[in-house]
């Protein structure tokens, strides 16, 4: 199959339509096959997207007032970071993969321990102990290397994926120590 013959189906990178001159094959239609294929794909995706391509901290920071909530610019930055660093594991809808990658939709950890969620984005899940009954097969590596971006991505998640969890400010997380990379 040539790369020019590979097409995305319904804008989903998981479902690929391999078209040849004689017939069309659509793979991964069942949930179990999708999960199995995705788990194999995750080994590569984790190495390339989770924490990879660290970008320097943005030079301009937006101070958020206590009652203002996240700004449109901060939410846009959070969405950009989510798509770059979180999407591969937590999926486009924030649902993750059951028993492989946690959901961000209605997550008690995220909604009730927001400061710890920021610490996890900064330092990874091995160094931040969240209380969960589910043990996931792989820890989350550090994703972000500065407070502004960590707050932006957490505020984006708090205000998307059917969450209405409010927001957190940079001032609330400045006491979190960022581990050296």
Backbone as a printed PyTorch tensor [residue, N CA C, xyz], in Angstrom:
tensor([[[  0.8410,  -1.1660,   0.0000],
         [  0.0000,   0.0000,   0.0000],
         [  0.8940,   1.2390,   0.0000]],

        [[  0.6370,   2.1650,  -0.8530],
         [  1.4120,   3.3910,  -0.9230],
         [  0.8110,   4.4330,   0.0040]],

        [[  1.6370,   5.3320,   0.5690],
         [  1.1030,   6.3700,   1.4520],
         [  0.0050,   7.1970,   0.7900]],

        [[  0.0450,   7.3620,  -0.5030],
         [ -0.9890,   8.1520,  -1.1800],
         [ -2.3350,   7.4430,  -1.1660]],

        [[ -2.3330,   6.1300,  -0.8780],
         [ -3.5780,   5.3900,  -0.8500],
         [ -4.2070,   5.3440,   0.5410]],

        [[ -3.5280,   5.8660,   1.5500],
         [ -4.0430,   5.8580,   2.9100],
         [ -4.8950,   7.1070,   3.1050]],

        [[ -6.1060,   6.9260,   3.5790],
         [ -7.0200,   8.0400,   3.8130],
         [ -7.5970,   7.9160,   5.2080]],

        [[ -7.8330,   9.0530,   5.8770],
         [ -8.4940,   9.0420,   7.1640],
         [ -9.9870,   8.8710,   6.9410]],

        [[-10.6360,   8.1730,   7.8540],
         [-12.0750,   7.9940,   7.7840],
         [-12.6980,   8.8450,   8.8770]],

        [[-13.6360,   9.7170,   8.5190],
         [-14.3340,  10.5780,   9.4660],
         [-13.3650,  11.3870,  10.3340]],

        [[-12.2650,  11.8120,   9.8000],
         [-11.2660,  12.6250,  10.4960],
         [-10.7060,  11.9570,  11.7390]],

        [[-10.8150,  10.6730,  11.8520],
         [-10.2820,   9.9480,  13.0000],
         [ -8.9820,   9.2690,  12.5870]],

        [[ -7.8650,   9.5650,  13.2650],
         [ -6.5940,   8.9850,  12.8540],
         [ -6.4920,   7.4830,  13.1200]],

        [[ -7.3910,   6.9130,  13.9240],
         [ -7.3280,   5.4940,  14.2270],
         [ -7.9150,   4.6640,  13.0970]],

        [[ -9.0560,   5.1060,  12.5490],
         [ -9.7010,   4.3750,  11.4740],
         [ -9.0740,   4.7750,  10.1540]],

        [[ -8.4900,   3.8450,   9.4660],
         [ -7.8210,   4.1300,   8.2070],
         [ -8.4800,   3.3040,   7.1200]],

        [[ -8.7710,   3.9490,   6.0300],
         [ -9.4110,   3.3030,   4.8990],
         [ -8.3260,   3.0090,   3.8740]],

        [[ -7.9830,   1.7340,   3.6940],
         [ -6.9930,   1.3480,   2.7000],
         [ -7.7500,   1.0360,   1.4090]],

        [[ -7.5240,   1.8580,   0.4200],
         [ -8.2500,   1.6940,  -0.8320],
         [ -7.2960,   1.1680,  -1.8980]],

        [[ -7.6850,   0.1020,  -2.5610],
         [ -6.9290,  -0.3930,  -3.6950],
         [ -7.8360,  -0.3250,  -4.9090]],

        [[ -7.3320,  -0.7220,  -6.0360],
         [ -8.1420,  -0.6340,  -7.2530],
         [ -9.2780,  -1.6390,  -7.2560]],

        [[ -9.1840,  -2.7400,  -6.5070],
         [-10.1970,  -3.7950,  -6.5490],
         [-11.2190,  -3.7020,  -5.4240]],

        [[-10.8190,  -3.3820,  -4.1850],
         [-11.7620,  -3.3900,  -3.0700],
         [-11.3170,  -2.4570,  -1.9530]],

        [[-12.2600,  -2.1440,  -1.0750],
         [-12.0050,  -1.2650,   0.0590],
         [-12.0520,  -2.0790,   1.3390]],

        [[-11.0590,  -1.8680,   2.1980],
         [-11.0000,  -2.5700,   3.4830],
         [-11.0340,  -1.5230,   4.5930]],

        [[-11.9240,  -1.6890,   5.5400],
         [-11.9490,  -0.8130,   6.7080],
         [-11.6730,  -1.6830,   7.9270]],

        [[-10.5720,  -1.3720,   8.5940],
         [-10.1390,  -2.1710,   9.7300],
         [-10.5930,  -1.5540,  11.0470]],

        [[-10.5480,  -2.3210,  12.0720],
         [-10.7740,  -1.8870,  13.4440],
         [-12.2010,  -1.4210,  13.6830]],

        [[-13.2000,  -2.2150,  13.2980],
         [-14.5840,  -1.8190,  13.4870],
         [-15.0860,  -2.1740,  14.8780]],

        [[-14.5570,  -3.1920,  15.4940],
         [-15.0620,  -3.5770,  16.8000],
         [-14.2810,  -2.8910,  17.8960]],

        [[-14.9480,  -2.7250,  19.0280],
         [-14.3200,  -2.0430,  20.1580],
         [-13.0730,  -2.7930,  20.6280]],

        [[-13.1440,  -4.1090,  20.7360],
         [-12.0020,  -4.8850,  21.2170],
         [-10.8110,  -4.7670,  20.2750]],

        [[-11.0480,  -4.8410,  18.9900],
         [ -9.9620,  -4.7150,  18.0340],
         [ -9.3650,  -3.3170,  18.0780]],

        [[-10.2130,  -2.3130,  18.2530],
         [ -9.7370,  -0.9380,  18.3620],
         [ -8.8320,  -0.7790,  19.5740]],

        [[ -9.2530,  -1.3140,  20.7030],
         [ -8.4480,  -1.1890,  21.9200],
         [ -7.1170,  -1.9230,  21.7660]],

        [[ -7.1510,  -3.1180,  21.2090],
         [ -5.9170,  -3.8850,  21.0180],
         [ -4.9540,  -3.1640,  20.0700]],

        [[ -5.4780,  -2.6560,  18.9730],
         [ -4.6260,  -1.9510,  18.0190],
         [ -4.0950,  -0.6600,  18.6200]],

        [[ -4.9510,   0.0240,  19.3610],
         [ -4.5320,   1.2860,  19.9530],
         [ -3.4640,   1.0610,  21.0120]],

        [[ -3.5920,  -0.0090,  21.7960],
         [ -2.5840,  -0.3110,  22.8060],
         [ -1.2130,  -0.5300,  22.1520]],

        [[ -1.1730,  -1.2070,  20.9930],
         [  0.0850,  -1.3850,  20.2760],
         [  0.6220,  -0.0640,  19.7400]],

        [[ -0.2870,   0.7560,  19.2590],
         [  0.0790,   2.0680,  18.7340],
         [  0.6290,   2.9690,  19.8290]],

        [[  0.1460,   2.7840,  21.0640],
         [  0.5180,   3.6760,  22.1510],
         [  2.0010,   3.6120,  22.4850]],

        [[  2.6370,   2.4770,  22.2930],
         [  4.0680,   2.4120,  22.5480],
         [  4.8290,   3.4460,  21.7410]],

        [[  4.4650,   3.5710,  20.4850],
         [  5.1010,   4.5690,  19.6180],
         [  4.6140,   5.9660,  19.9750]],

        [[  3.3180,   6.1000,  20.1910],
         [  2.7570,   7.4160,  20.4860],
         [  3.3130,   7.9810,  21.7850]],

        [[  3.4740,   7.1450,  22.7880],
         [  4.0190,   7.6230,  24.0560],
         [  5.4370,   8.1430,  23.8930]],

        [[  6.2140,   7.4520,  23.0890],
         [  7.5940,   7.8870,  22.8930],
         [  7.6830,   9.1840,  22.1050]],

        [[  6.7290,   9.4260,  21.2270],
         [  6.8360,  10.5910,  20.3640],
         [  6.0320,  11.7860,  20.8250]],

        [[  4.9200,  11.5680,  21.5660],
         [  4.0890,  12.7180,  21.9010],
         [  4.0460,  13.0420,  23.3740]],

        [[  4.1790,  12.1040,  24.2550],
         [  4.0660,  12.3790,  25.6770],
         [  5.3170,  13.0720,  26.1800]],

        [[  5.2240,  14.3510,  26.2980],
         [  6.3440,  15.1280,  26.7910],
         [  7.3890,  15.4300,  25.7510]],

        [[  7.2540,  14.8790,  24.5730],
         [  8.2340,  15.1240,  23.5280],
         [  8.0930,  16.5120,  22.9480]],

        [[  9.1230,  16.9870,  22.3340],
         [  9.0730,  18.2890,  21.6730],
         [  8.8310,  19.4260,  22.6320]],

        [[  9.5080,  19.3990,  23.7730],
         [  9.3090,  20.4620,  24.7480],
         [  9.5410,  21.8130,  24.1020]],

        [[  8.6060,  22.6980,  24.3300],
         [  8.7360,  24.0510,  23.8110],
         [  9.0770,  24.9680,  24.9680]],

        [[  9.8510,  26.0140,  24.7160],
         [ 10.1860,  26.9280,  25.7980],
         [  8.9300,  27.6230,  26.3140]],

        [[  8.9960,  28.0470,  27.5400],
         [  7.8630,  28.7480,  28.1410],
         [  7.5250,  29.9840,  27.3340]],

        [[  6.2490,  30.2910,  27.2910],
         [  5.8540,  31.5030,  26.5770],
         [  6.3740,  32.7020,  27.3450]],

        [[  6.7940,  33.7120,  26.6400],
         [  7.3940,  34.8660,  27.2810],
         [  6.3630,  35.7860,  27.8960]],

        [[  5.1810,  35.8380,  27.3290],
         [  4.1460,  36.6780,  27.9010],
         [  3.1950,  35.8160,  28.6960]],

        [[  2.9100,  36.2430,  29.9030],
         [  1.9750,  35.5070,  30.7420],
         [  0.7770,  36.3820,  31.0020]],

        [[ -0.3500,  35.7430,  31.1260],
         [ -1.5730,  36.4540,  31.4050],
         [ -1.9160,  36.2220,  32.8600]],

        [[ -1.9830,  37.2850,  33.6270],
         [ -2.3840,  37.1610,  35.0180],
         [ -3.8880,  37.0110,  35.0600]],

        [[ -4.3270,  36.0710,  35.8530],
         [ -5.7450,  35.8000,  35.9520],
         [ -6.2270,  36.2880,  37.3010]],

        [[ -7.2340,  37.0860,  37.2930],
         [ -7.8110,  37.5750,  38.5380],
         [ -8.5510,  36.4570,  39.2420]],

        [[ -8.7340,  36.5880,  40.5500],
         [ -9.3730,  35.5460,  41.3380],
         [-10.7900,  35.2520,  40.8690]],

        [[-11.5260,  36.2410,  40.3810],
         [-12.9100,  36.0140,  39.9880],
         [-13.0980,  36.0450,  38.4820]],

        [[-12.0370,  36.3010,  37.7420],
         [-12.1740,  36.4630,  36.2970],
         [-12.3320,  35.1460,  35.5620]],

        [[-11.7150,  34.1020,  36.0370],
         [-11.7260,  32.8440,  35.2950],
         [-10.6710,  32.8780,  34.2140]],

        [[-10.5030,  31.7710,  33.5160],
         [ -9.4730,  31.7290,  32.4810],
         [ -9.8400,  32.6250,  31.3030]],

        [[ -8.8390,  33.2830,  30.7580],
         [ -9.0660,  34.1440,  29.5960],
         [ -9.2160,  33.2940,  28.3410]],

        [[ -9.7500,  33.8990,  27.3090],
         [ -9.8890,  33.2030,  26.0210],
         [ -8.5180,  32.7950,  25.4860]],

        [[ -7.5070,  33.6600,  25.6820],
         [ -6.1570,  33.3470,  25.2200],
         [ -5.5910,  32.1490,  25.9700]],

        [[ -5.8240,  32.1060,  27.2890],
         [ -5.3180,  30.9880,  28.0730],
         [ -6.0040,  29.6790,  27.6670]],

        [[ -7.3040,  29.7120,  27.4530],
         [ -8.0150,  28.5060,  27.0350],
         [ -7.5540,  28.0550,  25.6510]],

        [[ -7.2820,  29.0010,  24.7570],
         [ -6.7720,  28.6410,  23.4250],
         [ -5.3920,  27.9970,  23.5430]],

        [[ -4.5460,  28.5350,  24.4180],
         [ -3.2190,  27.9440,  24.6470],
         [ -3.3730,  26.5460,  25.2570]],

        [[ -4.3060,  26.4000,  26.1880],
         [ -4.5580,  25.1010,  26.7860],
         [ -5.0220,  24.0740,  25.7680]],

        [[ -5.8760,  24.5010,  24.8450],
         [ -6.3430,  23.6030,  23.7900],
         [ -5.1800,  23.1810,  22.8890]],

        [[ -4.3290,  24.1360,  22.5440],
         [ -3.1580,  23.8290,  21.7150],
         [ -2.2650,  22.8050,  22.4160]],

        [[ -1.9990,  23.0090,  23.6900],
         [ -1.1530,  22.0910,  24.4450],
         [ -1.8130,  20.7180,  24.5820]],

        [[ -3.1210,  20.7000,  24.8120],
         [ -3.8330,  19.4230,  24.9130],
         [ -3.6760,  18.6400,  23.6120]],

        [[ -3.8610,  19.3150,  22.4970],
         [ -3.7470,  18.6390,  21.2010],
         [ -2.3220,  18.1590,  20.9220]],

        [[ -1.3250,  18.8560,  21.4280],
         [  0.0700,  18.4750,  21.2170],
         [  0.5340,  17.3760,  22.1660]],

        [[  0.0870,  17.4180,  23.4270],
         [  0.6940,  16.5680,  24.4410],
         [ -0.2530,  15.5710,  25.1030]],

        [[ -1.5410,  15.7990,  25.0570],
         [ -2.4870,  14.9720,  25.8220],
         [ -3.3750,  14.0920,  24.9460]],

        [[ -3.6260,  14.5440,  23.7430],
         [ -4.5610,  13.9150,  22.8170],
         [ -4.2650,  12.4400,  22.5760]],

        [[ -3.0050,  12.0800,  22.4300],
         [ -2.6430,  10.7020,  22.0740],
         [ -3.1210,   9.7010,  23.1210]],

        [[ -3.1130,  10.0790,  24.3750],
         [ -3.5290,   9.1530,  25.4330],
         [ -4.9670,   9.3830,  25.8910]],

        [[ -5.3350,  10.6280,  26.0900],
         [ -6.6560,  10.9370,  26.6400],
         [ -7.7240,  11.1170,  25.5630]],

        [[ -7.3380,  11.0390,  24.3130],
         [ -8.2420,  11.0670,  23.1620],
         [ -8.8460,  12.4660,  22.9490]],

        [[ -9.4690,  12.6440,  21.7880],
         [-10.0340,  13.9450,  21.4060],
         [-11.1880,  14.3530,  22.3170]],

        [[-11.9110,  13.3720,  22.8460],
         [-13.0670,  13.6790,  23.6850],
         [-12.7560,  13.6180,  25.1760]],

        [[-11.5070,  13.4120,  25.5500],
         [-11.1230,  13.3550,  26.9510],
         [-11.4800,  12.0560,  27.6470]],

        [[-11.9850,  11.0760,  26.9150],
         [-12.4430,   9.8210,  27.5180],
         [-11.3200,   8.8350,  27.8200]],

        [[-10.1400,   9.0220,  27.2650],
         [ -9.0530,   8.0810,  27.4850],
         [ -9.4080,   6.7070,  26.9410]],

        [[ -8.7310,   5.6750,  27.4260],
         [ -9.0160,   4.2820,  27.0780],
         [ -9.2110,   3.5600,  28.4120]],

        [[-10.3650,   2.9340,  28.6340],
         [-10.6160,   2.2740,  29.9180],
         [ -9.4890,   1.3200,  30.3040]],

        [[ -9.0320,   1.4560,  31.5430],
         [ -7.9790,   0.6260,  32.1380],
         [ -6.6150,   0.7880,  31.4700]],

        [[ -6.4810,   1.7340,  30.5590],
         [ -5.1920,   2.0080,  29.9290],
         [ -4.7920,   3.4600,  30.1870]],

        [[ -5.6550,   4.3990,  29.8170],
         [ -5.4210,   5.8260,  30.0470],
         [ -6.6750,   6.4190,  30.6600]],

        [[ -6.5540,   7.1600,  31.7650],
         [ -7.7420,   7.6260,  32.4840],
         [ -8.5520,   8.6620,  31.7110]],

        [[ -9.8430,   8.6720,  32.0060],
         [-10.7300,   9.6720,  31.4400],
         [-10.5110,  11.0040,  32.1470]],

        [[-10.7040,  12.0690,  31.4400],
         [-10.6550,  13.4050,  32.0260],
         [-12.0620,  13.9670,  32.2160]],

        [[-13.0450,  13.2430,  31.7430],
         [-14.4360,  13.6550,  31.8550],
         [-14.9610,  13.2610,  33.2270]],

        [[-15.3230,  14.2380,  34.0250],
         [-15.8650,  13.9680,  35.3510],
         [-14.8800,  13.3050,  36.2970]],

        [[-13.6040,  13.4790,  36.0770],
         [-12.5670,  12.8700,  36.9070],
         [-12.5630,  13.4960,  38.3020]],

        [[-12.7840,  12.6660,  39.3370],
         [-12.7430,  13.1670,  40.7090],
         [-11.3840,  13.7790,  41.0280]],

        [[-10.3180,  13.1150,  40.5850],
         [ -8.9700,  13.6330,  40.8280],
         [ -8.8120,  15.0250,  40.2370]],

        [[ -9.1890,  15.1820,  38.9940],
         [ -9.0400,  16.4580,  38.3130],
         [ -9.9140,  17.5360,  38.9380]],

        [[-11.1600,  17.2140,  39.2270],
         [-12.1010,  18.2110,  39.7240],
         [-11.9090,  18.5520,  41.1950]],

        [[-11.4210,  17.5930,  41.9920],
         [-11.3010,  17.8170,  43.4320],
         [ -9.8830,  18.0600,  43.9080]],

        [[ -8.8970,  17.7290,  43.0900],
         [ -7.4950,  17.9230,  43.4570],
         [ -6.7740,  18.6420,  42.3210]],

        [[ -7.3060,  19.7840,  41.9640],
         [ -6.8250,  20.5100,  40.7910],
         [ -5.3480,  20.8750,  40.9040]],

        [[ -4.9260,  21.2730,  42.0890],
         [ -3.5150,  21.6320,  42.2610],
         [ -2.6270,  20.4010,  42.0450]],

        [[ -3.0620,  19.2410,  42.5170],
         [ -2.2920,  18.0170,  42.2710],
         [ -2.2970,  17.6610,  40.7910]],

        [[ -3.3900,  17.9730,  40.0920],
         [ -3.4340,  17.7140,  38.6480],
         [ -2.3930,  18.5630,  37.9300]],

        [[ -2.2340,  19.8150,  38.3610],
         [ -1.2000,  20.6800,  37.7740],
         [  0.1760,  20.0880,  38.0690]],

        [[  0.3930,  19.6250,  39.3090],
         [  1.6720,  19.0150,  39.6690],
         [  1.9450,  17.7840,  38.8030]],

        [[  0.9090,  17.0190,  38.4970],
         [  1.0810,  15.8290,  37.6660],
         [  1.4690,  16.2040,  36.2450]],

        [[  0.8810,  17.2520,  35.7010],
         [  1.2390,  17.7180,  34.3590],
         [  2.6930,  18.1930,  34.3480]],

        [[  3.1240,  18.8360,  35.4270],
         [  4.4900,  19.3430,  35.5100],
         [  5.5250,  18.2430,  35.7630]],

        [[  5.2010,  17.2650,  36.6210],
         [  6.2030,  16.3100,  37.0940],
         [  5.8930,  14.8510,  36.7850]],

        [[  4.7730,  14.5740,  36.1570],
         [  4.4140,  13.1940,  35.8450],
         [  3.6880,  12.5200,  36.9900]],

        [[  3.1110,  11.3580,  36.7150],
         [  2.2870,  10.6900,  37.7200],
         [  3.0870,   9.8200,  38.6880]],

        [[  4.3390,   9.5230,  38.3770],
         [  5.1400,   8.7190,  39.3090],
         [  5.4680,   9.4950,  40.5740]],

        [[  5.5780,  10.8150,  40.4600],
         [  5.9600,  11.6270,  41.6080],
         [  4.7720,  12.3020,  42.2750]],

        [[  3.5900,  12.2130,  41.6750],
         [  2.3820,  12.7980,  42.2490],
         [  1.4270,  11.6490,  42.5150]],

        [[  1.1250,  11.4420,  43.7670],
         [  0.2720,  10.3190,  44.1370],
         [ -1.1750,  10.7930,  44.1760]],

        [[ -1.9560,  10.2920,  43.2470],
         [ -3.3870,  10.5540,  43.2480],
         [ -4.0970,   9.3640,  43.8580]],

        [[ -5.2390,   9.5960,  44.4320],
         [ -5.9820,   8.4970,  45.0250],
         [ -6.9290,   7.9440,  43.9800]],

        [[ -6.6460,   6.7500,  43.5160],
         [ -7.4780,   6.1190,  42.4990],
         [ -7.5540,   4.6270,  42.7690]],

        [[ -8.6970,   4.0650,  42.4900],
         [ -8.8720,   2.6280,  42.6600],
         [ -8.3110,   1.8660,  41.4620]],

        [[ -8.1660,   2.5520,  40.3460],
         [ -7.6740,   1.9200,  39.1250],
         [ -6.1730,   2.1530,  39.0150]],

        [[ -5.4370,   1.1050,  38.7860],
         [ -3.9970,   1.2230,  38.5580],
         [ -3.7670,   1.1160,  37.0580]],

        [[ -3.1930,   2.1440,  36.4900],
         [ -2.9630,   2.1720,  35.0530],
         [ -1.6070,   1.5470,  34.7360]],

        [[ -1.4700,   0.9320,  33.5560],
         [ -0.2620,   0.1600,  33.2440],
         [  1.0020,   0.9920,  33.0570]],

        [[  0.8680,   2.2500,  32.7560],
         [  2.0600,   3.0740,  32.5340],
         [  1.8650,   4.4330,  33.1960]],

        [[  2.8990,   4.9610,  33.8270],
         [  2.7790,   6.2920,  34.4270],
         [  2.7800,   7.3740,  33.3530]],

        [[  2.1970,   8.5050,  33.7040],
         [  2.2310,   9.6420,  32.7920],
         [  3.5630,  10.3680,  32.9810]],

        [[  4.3210,  10.5650,  31.9160],
         [  5.5720,  11.3220,  32.0430],
         [  5.2770,  12.8150,  32.1850]],

        [[  6.2340,  13.5920,  32.6690],
         [  6.0350,  15.0470,  32.7220],
         [  5.7060,  15.5760,  31.3290]],

        [[  4.7570,  16.5140,  31.2620],
         [  4.3040,  17.0290,  29.9790],
         [  4.7150,  18.4780,  29.7330]],

        [[  4.6850,  19.2820,  30.7590],
         [  4.8540,  20.7330,  30.6420],
         [  5.9780,  21.1630,  31.5750]],

        [[  6.7210,  22.1980,  31.1970],
         [  7.8540,  22.6120,  32.0160],
         [  7.7220,  24.0100,  32.6160]],

        [[  6.4900,  24.5690,  32.6370],
         [  6.3110,  25.8830,  33.2420],
         [  4.8890,  26.0220,  33.7690]],

        [[  4.7180,  26.8920,  34.7630],
         [  3.4310,  27.0590,  35.4350],
         [  2.3340,  27.5680,  34.5070]],

        [[  2.6570,  28.5390,  33.6740],
         [  1.6350,  29.1560,  32.8240],
         [  0.9900,  28.1380,  31.8880]],

        [[  1.8140,  27.3180,  31.2530],
         [  1.2700,  26.3220,  30.3290],
         [  0.5430,  25.2000,  31.0710]],

        [[  1.0500,  24.8090,  32.2400],
         [  0.3850,  23.7660,  33.0200],
         [ -1.0030,  24.2220,  33.4540]],

        [[ -1.1020,  25.4530,  33.9160],
         [ -2.3960,  26.0110,  34.3160],
         [ -3.3090,  26.1390,  33.1040]],

        [[ -2.7610,  26.5460,  31.9740],
         [ -3.5780,  26.7020,  30.7610],
         [ -4.2000,  25.3740,  30.3380]],

        [[ -3.4230,  24.2950,  30.3280],
         [ -3.9680,  23.0070,  29.8790],
         [ -4.9550,  22.4470,  30.9020]],

        [[ -4.6900,  22.6150,  32.1930],
         [ -5.6430,  22.1420,  33.2070],
         [ -6.9350,  22.9500,  33.1340]],

        [[ -6.8420,  24.2640,  32.9760],
         [ -8.0600,  25.0750,  32.8460],
         [ -8.8450,  24.7080,  31.5940]],

        [[ -8.1490,  24.3770,  30.5130],
         [ -8.8360,  23.9270,  29.3000],
         [ -9.6220,  22.6490,  29.5840]],

        [[ -8.9850,  21.6930,  30.2490],
         [ -9.6660,  20.4290,  30.5480],
         [-10.8060,  20.6560,  31.5370]],

        [[-10.5960,  21.5010,  32.5320],
         [-11.6460,  21.7820,  33.5160],
         [-12.8890,  22.3960,  32.8700]],

        [[-12.7230,  23.0390,  31.7440],
         [-13.8370,  23.7370,  31.1060],
         [-14.2580,  23.0980,  29.7860]],

        [[-13.8710,  21.8570,  29.5690],
         [-14.2490,  21.1100,  28.3670],
         [-14.5470,  19.6670,  28.7590]],

        [[-14.9270,  18.8580,  27.7970],
         [-15.1970,  17.4360,  28.0120],
         [-16.2940,  17.2230,  29.0540]],

        [[-17.3200,  18.0370,  28.9880],
         [-18.4610,  17.9730,  29.9020],
         [-18.0810,  18.2930,  31.3420]],

        [[-16.9200,  18.9000,  31.5680],
         [-16.5100,  19.3340,  32.9020],
         [-16.9430,  20.7730,  33.1070]],

        [[-17.3050,  21.1110,  34.2920],
         [-17.5730,  22.4930,  34.6660],
         [-16.8630,  22.7280,  35.9890]],

        [[-15.5470,  22.5140,  35.9420],
         [-14.7620,  22.5070,  37.1640],
         [-14.1220,  23.8130,  37.5480]],

        [[-14.4800,  24.9030,  36.8960],
         [-13.8930,  26.1720,  37.2770],
         [-12.5090,  26.3740,  36.7080]],

        [[-11.6020,  26.8760,  37.5590],
         [-10.2640,  27.2060,  37.0760],
         [ -9.3050,  27.2630,  38.2410]],

        [[ -8.0360,  27.3000,  37.9050],
         [ -6.9630,  27.4680,  38.8760],
         [ -6.0400,  28.5540,  38.3360]],

        [[ -5.3930,  29.2730,  39.2230],
         [ -4.5230,  30.3740,  38.8020],
         [ -3.0530,  29.9890,  38.9520]],

        [[ -2.2220,  30.7300,  38.2640],
         [ -0.7740,  30.5290,  38.3650],
         [ -0.3180,  30.7790,  39.8000]],

        [[ -0.8920,  31.7910,  40.4550],
         [ -0.4990,  32.0800,  41.8390],
         [ -0.7840,  30.9080,  42.7790]],

        [[ -1.8060,  30.1190,  42.5040],
         [ -2.1530,  28.9880,  43.3500],
         [ -1.1690,  27.8290,  43.2230]],

        [[ -0.3890,  27.7970,  42.1620],
         [  0.4970,  26.6480,  41.9310],
         [  1.9780,  26.9910,  41.9790]],

        [[  2.3130,  28.2360,  42.2540],
         [  3.7250,  28.6370,  42.2380],
         [  4.5730,  27.9320,  43.2770]],

        [[  3.9440,  27.3400,  44.3020],
         [  4.7220,  26.6250,  45.3100],
         [  5.0290,  25.1830,  44.9120]],

        [[  4.5030,  24.7280,  43.7870],
         [  4.8190,  23.3900,  43.2860],
         [  6.2290,  23.4260,  42.7000]],

        [[  7.0760,  22.5390,  43.1850],
         [  8.4350,  22.4720,  42.6700],
         [  8.4320,  21.7210,  41.3460]],

        [[  9.0190,  22.3010,  40.3230],
         [  9.1380,  21.6460,  39.0410],
         [ 10.4480,  20.8710,  39.0220]],

        [[ 10.3360,  19.5550,  38.8940],
         [ 11.5250,  18.7060,  38.8890],
         [ 12.3550,  18.9600,  37.6330]],

        [[ 13.6820,  18.8950,  37.7680],
         [ 14.5400,  19.0480,  36.5770],
         [ 14.3160,  17.8950,  35.6160]],

        [[ 14.4650,  18.1790,  34.3650],
         [ 14.2590,  17.1460,  33.3270],
         [ 15.5650,  16.4480,  33.0320]]])
